[in-house]
Amino acid sequence: MRKLIALSLIALLSGCAASETRPSAAKPDLATLDVRRTAASTKALDEIAAAYLRLTLEIGTHEPGYIDAYYGPPELQKAAETAPRDKPALLTATRALMAEVDLAARRISDPLAKRRATFLRAQLRAAETRLQMMQGTRFAFADEAERLFGVRPRLKPLASYDAELAKIEALVPGDGALADRVEAYLDAFTIPKDRLQKTFDAAIARCRGRSMAHIPMPEGESFRLEFVTGKSWSGYNYYQGGYHSLIQVNTDLPIRLSRALDLGCHEGYPGHHLLNMKLEEKLVKERGWNEFSVYPLYSPQSLIAEGSANYGIDLAFPESSKADTERDVLMPIAEIAVPSDDRYWQLLAAIKRASGARLTIAQQYLDGAIDRPTAVALTQKYLLVSPQRAEQSISFTDQYRSYVINYGLGETMVRAYVERGKPSRDEMWRRMAKIVSEPTLPSDLLTR
């Protein structure tokens, strides 16, 4: 192909052609034109990506936590931090860059390059929205979620979860409020603080082993685990680049056994750590798409990240294998008495089926339909947690707002994509690998 291009260019420059009578009429062949168009569109996207990278780093100077991960050249971050544009200027630049993406996208024929352009456009729309919010604009919950995360949530009324609460009532009979009874029952499955490290080490090792059996991991990948306090979340992955993560687990409240595999998968494998590694490996290093070296938290990228991380728990531990691992491996390590029946796991499954209530409560709270005390009370009732856990949940909503949709709705969308058509287990993992290795948007999960 390179020789063909060179010969075509020589012919153009020298005026040579097959026709001796009209040498000036010579035209390059279609293959050469296609190569030129591809090169031009790639250059345009690369330039837009570089501008997007600088723009994102500058926006991050105006809001702590806006940048969830960055592992590109440190001098770019230093330059952004040294002389960031103000928010109005960044908003103008964001809109101008969106127009450039729209223009470049019309000239692209390669399917993956088209997805790259579409991804950049969606990320920029989210940046535009967040900049508006930083300057005082407030959107309705559904509008905010759609503009930031690329999908419009359609949430169930709280009353639709009452039937699930009735099932839970039968699992934990007795006097007093149902949430109090559930909390008291689950307290028996709390991991002692002096057993946390060993329990989580064992859990994450099993999450990693099951994921590695299906998705190749870069050589030398690693993570560091820390236990912290004073956070509104229960776990967090800080991707450092170079295939390394810092995983933090919040110990403000007692940690139940069920969180070990959940957090091991969600924050580690096949969750955030694996996703960030594959994006770095496949898109940044192999393709040179440096826009993926920065991850703005308030963007469609988060629905993919949280949705795949949540679904990854069931993918890694299908059917009874999660309960079997907890019963046979983790409970002995945590020195928790193994229950004589399956009521513990039945209860956890029922609680998860009611967990969508969290999104409805967040919507009502953020849209002003209910006040904070009511939101806390409803969280206790439907999520079946203590006042302290309910407060932590609403504190998360205060801090991250419509971000909460990314967990439940994201998981539902990833599950539907991976399990569509009842595929084999190998095919399910192949689809998961595709999600975490490509410029995936929520709309891609709806494509049949």
C-alpha positions in Angstrom: 0.0 0.0 0.0 2.8 2.5 0.8 4.5 1.8 -2.6 1.1 2.4 -4.3 0.7 5.7 -2.6 4.2 6.8 -3.4 3.8 6.0 -7.1 0.5 7.8 -7.3 2.0 10.9 -5.7 5.0 10.8 -8.1 2.6 10.6 -11.0 0.6 13.6 -9.7 3.7 15.7 -9.2 5.3 14.8 -12.5 2.2 15.2 -14.6 2.5 11.7 -16.0 -0.6 9.7 -16.8 -1.8 6.9 -19.1 -3.1 9.5 -21.6 -0.4 11.2 -23.6 -2.7 13.9 -25.0 -4.1 15.2 -21.7 -1.4 14.7 -19.0 -3.0 17.4 -16.8 -6.2 15.3 -16.5 -4.6 12.6 -14.5 -6.3 11.8 -11.2 -5.2 9.7 -8.2 -6.9 6.4 -7.9 -9.7 5.8 -5.4 -7.5 3.8 -3.0 -5.2 6.8 -2.8 -8.0 9.2 -2.1 -9.4 6.9 0.6 -6.0 6.8 2.3 -5.7 10.6 2.2 -9.2 11.0 3.7 -8.4 8.5 6.4 -5.1 10.2 7.2 -6.8 13.6 7.2 -9.7 12.5 9.5 -7.2 10.8 11.8 -5.1 13.9 12.1 -8.2 16.0 12.8 -9.4 13.6 15.5 -5.9 13.5 17.1 -5.9 17.3 17.2 -9.4 17.4 18.7 -8.4 14.7 21.2 -5.3 16.8 22.3 -7.5 19.8 22.8 -10.1 17.7 24.7 -7.3 16.4 27.0 -6.1 19.9 27.9 -9.7 21.1 28.2 -10.6 18.3 30.6 -7.5 18.9 32.8 -8.3 22.6 33.0 -12.0 21.9 34.0 -10.5 19.7 36.7 -8.8 22.7 38.3 -12.3 24.2 39.0 -13.8 21.1 40.8 -12.0 18.7 43.1 -12.8 15.1 42.0 -13.8 16.0 38.5 -10.8 14.1 37.2 -11.1 10.5 38.4 -7.9 9.4 36.7 -5.1 10.9 34.7 -1.9 9.1 33.6 -0.7 11.1 30.7 2.4 13.3 30.5 2.7 15.2 33.9 3.8 18.4 32.1 0.3 18.6 30.4 -1.4 18.5 33.8 1.1 21.0 35.3 0.4 23.4 32.3 -3.3 23.1 32.8 -3.0 23.7 36.6 -0.6 26.7 36.1 -2.8 28.7 33.6 -6.4 27.3 33.5 -9.0 29.3 31.6 -12.0 30.4 33.6 -15.3 28.6 33.5 -17.0 30.8 30.9 -14.0 30.5 28.5 -13.9 26.7 29.0 -17.6 26.5 28.2 -17.1 28.4 25.0 -14.1 26.2 24.1 -16.1 23.1 24.8 -18.9 24.1 22.4 -16.4 25.0 19.7 -14.7 21.6 20.1 -18.1 19.9 19.8 -18.6 21.6 16.5 -15.2 20.5 15.3 -16.0 16.9 16.2 -19.3 17.1 14.3 -17.4 18.3 11.2 -14.6 15.7 11.5 -17.1 12.9 12.0 -18.8 13.5 8.6 -15.5 12.6 6.9 -14.8 9.4 8.8 -15.6 6.0 7.3 -13.7 3.6 9.6 -16.2 2.2 12.1 -13.9 2.3 15.1 -12.8 5.8 14.3 -16.5 6.8 14.1 -17.0 5.4 17.6 -14.0 7.4 18.7 -15.5 10.6 17.4 -18.9 9.8 18.8 -17.3 9.1 22.2 -15.5 12.4 22.2 -18.7 14.2 21.3 -20.6 12.6 24.2 -17.8 13.4 26.6 -17.8 17.0 25.5 -21.5 17.3 26.0 -21.1 16.1 29.5 -18.3 18.6 30.1 -20.6 21.4 28.7 -23.3 20.3 31.2 -20.9 20.1 34.2 -19.5 23.5 33.4 -23.0 24.9 33.4 -23.7 23.3 36.7 -20.5 24.8 38.1 -21.8 28.2 37.2 -25.2 27.7 38.9 -27.4 26.0 36.3 -29.6 23.3 37.7 -31.3 20.6 35.7 -34.1 18.2 36.6 -32.7 14.9 37.8 -33.6 13.0 34.5 -32.2 15.8 32.3 -29.0 16.1 34.3 -28.5 12.3 34.2 -29.1 12.2 30.4 -26.7 15.1 29.7 -23.9 13.9 31.9 -24.1 10.1 31.5 -25.8 9.5 28.2 -29.0 7.8 29.2 -32.4 9.1 30.5 -33.5 7.1 33.6 -37.1 6.0 33.8 -37.6 5.1 37.4 -40.2 3.0 39.2 -42.4 4.5 41.9 -41.4 3.6 45.4 -44.7 1.7 45.9 -43.5 -0.9 43.3 -40.9 -2.1 45.8 -43.5 -2.8 48.6 -44.0 -6.4 47.4 -40.2 -7.0 47.8 -40.4 -5.6 51.3 -43.1 -8.1 52.1 -40.9 -11.0 51.0 -38.1 -9.6 53.2 -40.5 -9.4 56.1 -41.1 -13.1 55.8 -37.4 -13.8 55.8 -36.8 -11.8 59.0 -39.9 -12.1 61.1 -40.3 -10.4 64.5 -41.2 -7.2 66.2 -39.9 -3.7 65.5 -39.1 -1.9 62.3 -38.1 -4.2 59.4 -34.9 -2.2 58.8 -33.9 -2.7 62.4 -34.5 -6.4 62.2 -32.5 -6.8 58.9 -29.6 -4.8 60.3 -29.6 -6.9 63.5 -29.6 -10.1 61.4 -26.8 -8.9 59.1 -24.6 -7.7 62.0 -23.8 -11.4 62.6 -21.9 -11.3 59.3 -19.7 -8.4 60.1 -16.0 -8.9 59.3 -13.9 -8.2 62.4 -11.4 -5.4 61.8 -8.4 -7.6 62.5 -9.6 -10.0 59.7 -10.4 -7.3 57.1 -7.0 -7.5 55.3 -6.9 -11.3 55.0 -10.6 -11.5 54.0 -10.3 -8.9 51.3 -7.0 -10.2 50.0 -8.6 -13.7 49.6 -11.7 -12.2 47.9 -9.8 -10.0 45.4 -7.5 -13.0 44.6 -10.6 -15.0 43.6 -12.1 -12.1 41.6 -8.8 -11.8 39.7 -8.4 -15.5 39.1 -11.9 -15.8 37.6 -11.4 -12.7 35.4 -7.9 -13.7 34.2 -9.2 -17.0 33.0 -11.2 -15.1 30.3 -9.6 -11.6 29.8 -5.8 -11.3 29.3 -4.2 -8.8 31.6 -1.1 -6.7 30.9 2.1 -8.0 32.4 3.1 -6.4 35.7 -0.4 -5.2 36.6 -1.0 -4.6 40.3 -3.0 -2.7 42.9 -2.6 -1.5 46.5 -5.3 -1.9 49.0 -6.0 0.6 51.8 -8.6 1.0 54.5 -9.7 4.5 55.1 -12.3 6.6 56.9 -14.3 9.8 56.4 -15.8 9.0 53.0 -19.3 9.1 51.6 -18.6 5.9 49.6 -17.9 2.3 50.6 -15.1 1.7 48.1 -13.1 3.6 45.5 -10.5 2.8 42.8 -7.9 5.4 42.0 -6.3 4.3 38.7 -2.6 5.4 38.7 -1.7 4.4 35.1 1.0 1.9 34.2 -1.6 -0.9 35.0 -1.6 0.0 38.7 -4.5 1.1 41.0 -5.0 2.2 44.5 -8.1 0.6 46.0 -9.6 2.1 49.1 -12.2 0.6 51.4 -14.1 2.8 53.8 -14.4 1.5 57.3 -16.6 4.3 58.8 -19.3 1.6 59.2 -18.8 -2.1 60.0 -18.1 -4.0 56.8 -20.3 -7.1 56.1 -19.0 -10.2 54.5 -21.0 -9.6 51.4 -18.9 -6.6 50.6 -15.7 -8.5 50.2 -16.5 -10.2 46.8 -18.6 -7.2 45.8 -15.9 -4.7 46.3 -13.2 -7.1 45.0 -15.0 -7.4 41.7 -16.3 -3.9 41.5 -13.1 -2.0 42.3 -10.8 -4.6 41.0 -11.6 -7.5 38.6 -13.4 -7.4 36.3 -14.4 -3.9 37.5 -12.6 -0.6 37.5 -9.0 -1.8 37.7 -9.5 -4.1 34.8 -11.4 -1.6 32.7 -8.9 1.1 33.1 -6.0 -1.3 32.3 -7.6 -2.4 29.1 -8.4 1.2 28.0 -4.7 2.1 28.6 -3.4 -1.0 26.9 -5.8 -1.1 23.9 -6.5 2.5 23.2 -3.8 4.7 24.7 -0.7 2.5 24.1 -1.7 0.5 21.0 -3.7 3.2 19.1 -2.2 6.4 20.6 -5.7 7.7 21.5 -4.4 9.9 24.4 -7.9 11.2 25.3 -8.4 8.0 27.2 -5.5 8.8 29.5 -7.9 11.1 31.3 -11.2 10.1 32.9 -13.7 12.8 33.8 -16.0 11.4 36.5 -19.1 13.2 35.3 -19.3 11.7 31.8 -20.9 8.7 29.9 -17.7 6.8 30.7 -18.9 6.5 34.3 -22.1 4.6 33.3 -20.0 2.1 31.5 -17.5 1.9 34.4 -20.0 1.5 37.2 -22.4 -0.7 35.1 -19.7 -3.1 34.1 -18.2 -3.2 37.6 -21.5 -4.0 39.2 -22.4 -6.6 36.6 -18.9 -8.1 36.8 -19.8 -9.5 40.2 -22.4 -11.8 38.8 -20.3 -12.5 35.7 -17.4 -13.7 37.8 -19.6 -15.5 40.3 -22.7 -16.9 38.6 -25.5 -18.7 40.2 -24.5 -20.3 43.6 -20.7 -19.8 43.2 -20.7 -16.5 45.1 -22.5 -18.0 48.1 -20.3 -21.1 47.8 -17.1 -19.0 47.9 -18.4 -17.0 50.8 -19.4 -20.1 52.8 -16.4 -22.3 52.0 -13.6 -19.7 51.8 -14.3 -16.3 53.2 -16.3 -17.0 56.3 -13.6 -19.3 57.7 -11.0 -16.6 57.0 -13.2 -13.9 58.6 -14.0 -16.2 61.5 -17.8 -15.8 60.8 -20.0 -18.7 61.8 -21.4 -20.5 58.7 -25.2 -20.4 58.6 -27.1 -23.7 58.6 -29.4 -22.6 55.8 -29.6 -20.2 52.8 -31.6 -17.5 54.4 -28.7 -15.1 54.5 -28.2 -15.3 50.7 -31.9 -15.2 50.0 -32.1 -12.0 52.1 -29.2 -10.4 50.2 -30.9 -11.2 46.9 -34.2 -9.7 48.0 -32.5 -6.6 49.2 -30.8 -6.2 45.9 -34.1 -6.5 44.1 -35.4 -3.6 46.1 -32.2 -1.5 45.6 -33.7 0.4 42.6 -35.6 2.4 45.2 -32.4 4.3 45.8 -32.6 6.0 42.4 -36.2 7.0 42.9 -35.4 8.5 46.3 -32.5 10.4 44.8 -34.7 11.7 42.0 -37.4 12.9 44.5 -34.8 14.5 46.8 -32.7 16.3 44.1 -35.8 17.5 42.3 -37.1 19.0 45.6 -40.1 16.7 46.0 -38.9 15.6 49.4 -36.6 17.0 52.0 -33.4 15.4 53.4 -34.9 13.9 56.5 -37.6 12.3 54.4 -35.0 11.0 52.0 -33.1 9.4 54.9 -36.3 7.9 56.3 -37.2 6.4 52.9 -33.7 5.1 52.5 -34.0 3.3 55.8 -37.4 1.8 54.8 -36.6 0.6 51.2 -32.8 -0.1 51.5 -33.3 -1.6 54.9 -30.4 0.1 56.6 -29.6 1.8 59.8 -29.9 5.5 60.3 -26.1 5.8 59.9 -26.0 3.9 56.6 -29.0 5.9 55.3 -27.2 9.1 56.2 -24.1 7.9 54.3 -26.3 7.0 51.3 -27.9 10.5 51.1 -24.5 12.1 51.7 -23.3 10.3 48.6 -26.3 11.7 46.7 -25.6 15.2 48.0 -22.0 15.0 46.7 -22.5 13.1 43.4 -26.1 13.9 42.6 -27.5 12.0 39.5 -24.3 9.9 39.4 -26.3 7.3 41.4 -28.0 6.1 38.2 -24.7 4.6 36.9 -24.8 1.7 39.4 -28.3 0.2 39.0 -29.2 1.4 35.5 -25.7 0.8 34.2 -25.7 -2.7 35.6 -29.1 -3.4 33.9 -27.8 -2.1 30.5 -24.5 -4.1 30.6 -26.3 -7.2 31.7 -28.8 -6.9 28.8 -26.0 -6.5 26.3 -23.8 -9.3 27.6 -26.6 -11.8 28.1 -28.6 -11.0 24.9 -29.6 -14.2 23.1 -28.6 -16.5 25.9 -24.9 -16.8 24.9 -22.3 -19.2 26.2 -20.2 -18.2 29.2 -17.2 -17.7 26.9 -19.2 -15.4 24.7 -20.4 -13.4 27.7 -16.8 -12.8 28.7 -15.9 -11.9 25.2 -18.7 -9.3 25.1 -17.5 -8.0 28.5 -13.9 -7.7 27.2 -15.3 -5.7 24.2 -17.1 -3.2 26.5 -14.0 -2.5 28.6 -11.5 -2.4 25.7 -13.2 -0.1 23.2 -14.7 3.5 23.2 -18.0 2.3 24.5 -21.0 4.5 25.2 -24.3 3.7 26.8 -25.9 3.8 23.3 -23.6 1.1 22.2 -25.1 -1.3 24.7 -28.5 -0.9 23.0 -27.2 -1.8 19.6 -28.4 -5.2 18.4 
